[in-house]
Amino acid sequence: MRKLSFLGLALAALLVTTGCGQKIKQENEQLKAQVAAITTENTSLKTQVATLQKEGEDFRAQVAGLTAELDTTKQQLEDARKPKAVKKKRR
């Protein structure tokens, strides 16, 4: 009688474990798919960040060039507004 109850308990535990094992396998496959999708998205985002950093550097260089051009133009404008010294003609 003891052997029969022990065998029944072992069989019940095996059935429960087997059923849970399938669920765990399914969940594991879903998690693997999610990890793959997130890894792909992460790679894409890293590429976008690198592209945006390069664009930012290009814009900073462009702003520096335009600022230098603006300074030059301002200086030329100031020079043009200054009264020019009039040379007197000798008689």
Secondary structure as GFF3:
##gff-version 3
##sequence-region A 1 91
A	DSSP	alpha_helix	2	81	.	.	.	ID=ss1
###
